[in-house]
Amino acid sequence: MLKIAKSTQGWFEPVMKSLASKSLSQLRADLSWAIDFIATNCHRAQQSKAKQANSFEAVWEHLNA
């Protein structure tokens, strides 16, 4: 999540510029590129061992136990 937030100038700015210019073909191209960028570069990082009990999955497992 942090990498997505840090790289907004790379993927979010072109999308907003194409929205502002009302260029539908450019918007499609920018959205396609942004989705590809996020899918390849922005993965969830492994939590440290001390914080693994705080993950959503761990809390969900605890509630279902």
BAVOLO-277801 format. One record per atom (N, C-alpha, C): residue number from 1; residue in three letters; atom name; x, y, z. Coordinates in steps of 0.001 Angstrom, whole numbers. Example, Ala and Ser with C-alpha at 12.3 -4.5 7.8 and 13.67 -1.06 7.14 Angstrom:
<nodes>
<1; 'ALA'; 'N'; <13190; -5690; 7800>>;
<1; 'ALA'; 'CA'; <12300; -4500; 7800>>;
<1; 'ALA'; 'C'; <13200; -3300; 7800>>;
<2; 'SER'; 'N'; <12850; -2250; 7080>>;
<2; 'SER'; 'CA'; <13670; -1060; 7140>>;
<2; 'SER'; 'C'; <12900; 30; 7870>>;
</nodes>
This chain:
<nodes>
<1; 'MET'; 'N'; <814; -1195; 0>>;
<1; 'MET'; 'CA'; <0; 0; 0>>;
<1; 'MET'; 'C'; <863; 1266; 0>>;
<2; 'LEU'; 'N'; <1968; 1207; 730>>;
<2; 'LEU'; 'CA'; <2817; 2380; 819>>;
<2; 'LEU'; 'C'; <3425; 2728; -537>>;
<3; 'LYS'; 'N'; <3800; 1709; -1317>>;
<3; 'LYS'; 'CA'; <4392; 1977; -2627>>;
<3; 'LYS'; 'C'; <3373; 2626; -3556>>;
<4; 'ILE'; 'N'; <2124; 2234; -3468>>;
<4; 'ILE'; 'CA'; <1082; 2866; -4273>>;
<4; 'ILE'; 'C'; <957; 4339; -3889>>;
<5; 'ALA'; 'N'; <964; 4617; -2595>>;
<5; 'ALA'; 'CA'; <829; 5997; -2121>>;
<5; 'ALA'; 'C'; <2042; 6839; -2497>>;
<6; 'LYS'; 'N'; <3237; 6238; -2449>>;
<6; 'LYS'; 'CA'; <4444; 6994; -2773>>;
<6; 'LYS'; 'C'; <4597; 7257; -4268>>;
<7; 'SER'; 'N'; <3990; 6454; -5105>>;
<7; 'SER'; 'CA'; <4200; 6575; -6540>>;
<7; 'SER'; 'C'; <3016; 7197; -7273>>;
<8; 'THR'; 'N'; <2252; 8024; -6603>>;
<8; 'THR'; 'CA'; <1066; 8595; -7246>>;
<8; 'THR'; 'C'; <1401; 9507; -8412>>;
<9; 'GLN'; 'N'; <2543; 10176; -8364>>;
<9; 'GLN'; 'CA'; <2910; 11022; -9500>>;
<9; 'GLN'; 'C'; <3151; 10190; -10747>>;
<10; 'GLY'; 'N'; <3551; 8955; -10560>>;
<10; 'GLY'; 'CA'; <3817; 8092; -11696>>;
<10; 'GLY'; 'C'; <2571; 7543; -12353>>;
<11; 'TRP'; 'N'; <1545; 7207; -11578>>;
<11; 'TRP'; 'CA'; <370; 6577; -12172>>;
<11; 'TRP'; 'C'; <-910; 7391; -12026>>;
<12; 'PHE'; 'N'; <-1063; 8170; -10967>>;
<12; 'PHE'; 'CA'; <-2315; 8884; -10729>>;
<12; 'PHE'; 'C'; <-2372; 10213; -11475>>;
<13; 'GLU'; 'N'; <-1250; 10881; -11556>>;
<13; 'GLU'; 'CA'; <-1226; 12187; -12225>>;
<13; 'GLU'; 'C'; <-1624; 12095; -13697>>;
<14; 'PRO'; 'N'; <-1094; 11144; -14475>>;
<14; 'PRO'; 'CA'; <-1538; 11052; -15875>>;
<14; 'PRO'; 'C'; <-3033; 10757; -16014>>;
<15; 'VAL'; 'N'; <-3568; 9949; -15110>>;
<15; 'VAL'; 'CA'; <-5001; 9651; -15158>>;
<15; 'VAL'; 'C'; <-5800; 10924; -14914>>;
<16; 'MET'; 'N'; <-5414; 11697; -13930>>;
<16; 'MET'; 'CA'; <-6136; 12939; -13632>>;
<16; 'MET'; 'C'; <-6006; 13962; -14761>>;
<17; 'LYS'; 'N'; <-4828; 14032; -15382>>;
<17; 'LYS'; 'CA'; <-4644; 14958; -16508>>;
<17; 'LYS'; 'C'; <-5527; 14574; -17689>>;
<18; 'SER'; 'N'; <-5629; 13284; -17974>>;
<18; 'SER'; 'CA'; <-6483; 12872; -19084>>;
<18; 'SER'; 'C'; <-7959; 13065; -18750>>;
<19; 'LEU'; 'N'; <-8323; 12949; -17472>>;
<19; 'LEU'; 'CA'; <-9694; 13273; -17065>>;
<19; 'LEU'; 'C'; <-9979; 14760; -17257>>;
<20; 'ALA'; 'N'; <-9010; 15586; -16869>>;
<20; 'ALA'; 'CA'; <-9197; 17035; -16988>>;
<20; 'ALA'; 'C'; <-9298; 17472; -18449>>;
<21; 'SER'; 'N'; <-8553; 16814; -19321>>;
<21; 'SER'; 'CA'; <-8593; 17184; -20733>>;
<21; 'SER'; 'C'; <-9740; 16522; -21479>>;
<22; 'LYS'; 'N'; <-10475; 15649; -20800>>;
<22; 'LYS'; 'CA'; <-11640; 14947; -21358>>;
<22; 'LYS'; 'C'; <-11284; 14117; -22594>>;
<23; 'SER'; 'N'; <-10080; 13589; -22596>>;
<23; 'SER'; 'CA'; <-9634; 12746; -23692>>;
<23; 'SER'; 'C'; <-9894; 11284; -23322>>;
<24; 'LEU'; 'N'; <-10947; 10703; -23892>>;
<24; 'LEU'; 'CA'; <-11357; 9355; -23532>>;
<24; 'LEU'; 'C'; <-10331; 8307; -23960>>;
<25; 'SER'; 'N'; <-9766; 8464; -25133>>;
<25; 'SER'; 'CA'; <-8780; 7478; -25585>>;
<25; 'SER'; 'C'; <-7513; 7538; -24737>>;
<26; 'GLN'; 'N'; <-7099; 8736; -24367>>;
<26; 'GLN'; 'CA'; <-5922; 8870; -23499>>;
<26; 'GLN'; 'C'; <-6221; 8352; -22094>>;
<27; 'LEU'; 'N'; <-7443; 8571; -21628>>;
<27; 'LEU'; 'CA'; <-7842; 8062; -20315>>;
<27; 'LEU'; 'C'; <-7795; 6538; -20289>>;
<28; 'ARG'; 'N'; <-8292; 5900; -21340>>;
<28; 'ARG'; 'CA'; <-8221; 4438; -21417>>;
<28; 'ARG'; 'C'; <-6783; 3956; -21374>>;
<29; 'ALA'; 'N'; <-5920; 4603; -22130>>;
<29; 'ALA'; 'CA'; <-4513; 4203; -22169>>;
<29; 'ALA'; 'C'; <-3855; 4414; -20806>>;
<30; 'ASP'; 'N'; <-4129; 5551; -20169>>;
<30; 'ASP'; 'CA'; <-3534; 5834; -18860>>;
<30; 'ASP'; 'C'; <-4047; 4880; -17786>>;
<31; 'LEU'; 'N'; <-5343; 4576; -17801>>;
<31; 'LEU'; 'CA'; <-5895; 3633; -16827>>;
<31; 'LEU'; 'C'; <-5341; 2231; -17025>>;
<32; 'SER'; 'N'; <-5211; 1822; -18259>>;
<32; 'SER'; 'CA'; <-4644; 512; -18542>>;
<32; 'SER'; 'C'; <-3210; 428; -18037>>;
<33; 'TRP'; 'N'; <-2438; 1470; -18320>>;
<33; 'TRP'; 'CA'; <-1048; 1488; -17859>>;
<33; 'TRP'; 'C'; <-981; 1521; -16328>>;
<34; 'ALA'; 'N'; <-1835; 2306; -15688>>;
<34; 'ALA'; 'CA'; <-1833; 2416; -14227>>;
<34; 'ALA'; 'C'; <-2194; 1084; -13573>>;
<35; 'ILE'; 'N'; <-3172; 387; -14132>>;
<35; 'ILE'; 'CA'; <-3554; -913; -13582>>;
<35; 'ILE'; 'C'; <-2417; -1914; -13732>>;
<36; 'ASP'; 'N'; <-1765; -1912; -14888>>;
<36; 'ASP'; 'CA'; <-613; -2801; -15085>>;
<36; 'ASP'; 'C'; <516; -2467; -14124>>;
<37; 'PHE'; 'N'; <773; -1174; -13935>>;
<37; 'PHE'; 'CA'; <1836; -737; -13029>>;
<37; 'PHE'; 'C'; <1558; -1182; -11601>>;
<38; 'ILE'; 'N'; <339; -964; -11136>>;
<38; 'ILE'; 'CA'; <-23; -1336; -9773>>;
<38; 'ILE'; 'C'; <27; -2851; -9593>>;
<39; 'ALA'; 'N'; <-443; -3587; -10589>>;
<39; 'ALA'; 'CA'; <-453; -5043; -10484>>;
<39; 'ALA'; 'C'; <951; -5628; -10428>>;
<40; 'THR'; 'N'; <1896; -5029; -11146>>;
<40; 'THR'; 'CA'; <3247; -5594; -11160>>;
<40; 'THR'; 'C'; <4143; -5056; -10057>>;
<41; 'ASN'; 'N'; <3934; -3845; -9607>>;
<41; 'ASN'; 'CA'; <4883; -3215; -8688>>;
<41; 'ASN'; 'C'; <4396; -3058; -7251>>;
<42; 'CYS'; 'N'; <3137; -3087; -7026>>;
<42; 'CYS'; 'CA'; <2621; -2746; -5702>>;
<42; 'CYS'; 'C'; <1959; -3963; -5064>>;
<43; 'HIS'; 'N'; <2762; -4755; -4405>>;
<43; 'HIS'; 'CA'; <2267; -5938; -3708>>;
<43; 'HIS'; 'C'; <2292; -5695; -2208>>;
<44; 'ARG'; 'N'; <1484; -6442; -1531>>;
<44; 'ARG'; 'CA'; <1433; -6330; -79>>;
<44; 'ARG'; 'C'; <2740; -6865; 501>>;
<45; 'ALA'; 'N'; <3342; -6100; 1368>>;
<45; 'ALA'; 'CA'; <4614; -6480; 1977>>;
<45; 'ALA'; 'C'; <4375; -7453; 3131>>;
<46; 'GLN'; 'N'; <5340; -8314; 3361>>;
<46; 'GLN'; 'CA'; <5277; -9247; 4478>>;
<46; 'GLN'; 'C'; <5418; -8471; 5789>>;
<47; 'GLN'; 'N'; <4543; -8749; 6749>>;
<47; 'GLN'; 'CA'; <4621; -8081; 8038>>;
<47; 'GLN'; 'C'; <5755; -8675; 8861>>;
<48; 'SER'; 'N'; <6263; -7871; 9774>>;
<48; 'SER'; 'CA'; <7281; -8393; 10679>>;
<48; 'SER'; 'C'; <6637; -9441; 11585>>;
<49; 'LYS'; 'N'; <7439; -10332; 12111>>;
<49; 'LYS'; 'CA'; <6899; -11431; 12921>>;
<49; 'LYS'; 'C'; <6189; -10919; 14169>>;
<50; 'ALA'; 'N'; <6604; -9773; 14681>>;
<50; 'ALA'; 'CA'; <5986; -9234; 15886>>;
<50; 'ALA'; 'C'; <4567; -8734; 15612>>;
<51; 'LYS'; 'N'; <4276; -8342; 14362>>;
<51; 'LYS'; 'CA'; <2977; -7758; 14045>>;
<51; 'LYS'; 'C'; <2067; -8696; 13268>>;
<52; 'GLN'; 'N'; <2445; -9946; 13065>>;
<52; 'GLN'; 'CA'; <1637; -10832; 12246>>;
<52; 'GLN'; 'C'; <287; -11152; 12867>>;
<53; 'ALA'; 'N'; <160; -11061; 14165>>;
<53; 'ALA'; 'CA'; <-1130; -11317; 14803>>;
<53; 'ALA'; 'C'; <-2100; -10164; 14568>>;
<54; 'ASN'; 'N'; <-1627; -9035; 14042>>;
<54; 'ASN'; 'CA'; <-2476; -7873; 13799>>;
<54; 'ASN'; 'C'; <-3036; -7829; 12387>>;
<55; 'SER'; 'N'; <-2690; -8786; 11544>>;
<55; 'SER'; 'CA'; <-3173; -8753; 10173>>;
<55; 'SER'; 'C'; <-4662; -9087; 10144>>;
<56; 'PHE'; 'N'; <-5297; -8716; 9063>>;
<56; 'PHE'; 'CA'; <-6725; -8978; 8907>>;
<56; 'PHE'; 'C'; <-7010; -10477; 8959>>;
<57; 'GLU'; 'N'; <-6160; -11251; 8289>>;
<57; 'GLU'; 'CA'; <-6358; -12702; 8263>>;
<57; 'GLU'; 'C'; <-6244; -13301; 9660>>;
<58; 'ALA'; 'N'; <-5269; -12838; 10446>>;
<58; 'ALA'; 'CA'; <-5077; -13366; 11798>>;
<58; 'ALA'; 'C'; <-6254; -12999; 12709>>;
<59; 'VAL'; 'N'; <-6738; -11788; 12572>>;
<59; 'VAL'; 'CA'; <-7900; -11353; 13378>>;
<59; 'VAL'; 'C'; <-9124; -12162; 12976>>;
<60; 'TRP'; 'N'; <-9306; -12377; 11669>>;
<60; 'TRP'; 'CA'; <-10451; -13135; 11173>>;
<60; 'TRP'; 'C'; <-10409; -14579; 11671>>;
<61; 'GLU'; 'N'; <-9208; -15193; 11640>>;
<61; 'GLU'; 'CA'; <-9057; -16553; 12144>>;
<61; 'GLU'; 'C'; <-9366; -16619; 13638>>;
<62; 'HIS'; 'N'; <-8921; -15615; 14381>>;
<62; 'HIS'; 'CA'; <-9183; -15576; 15823>>;
<62; 'HIS'; 'C'; <-10682; -15477; 16113>>;
<63; 'LEU'; 'N'; <-11378; -14659; 15310>>;
<63; 'LEU'; 'CA'; <-12819; -14497; 15513>>;
<63; 'LEU'; 'C'; <-13587; -15767; 15156>>;
<64; 'ASN'; 'N'; <-13105; -16504; 14173>>;
<64; 'ASN'; 'CA'; <-13784; -17730; 13748>>;
<64; 'ASN'; 'C'; <-13434; -18944; 14587>>;
<65; 'ALA'; 'N'; <-12450; -18801; 15466>>;
<65; 'ALA'; 'CA'; <-12012; -19945; 16273>>;
<65; 'ALA'; 'C'; <-12970; -20269; 17396>>;
</nodes>
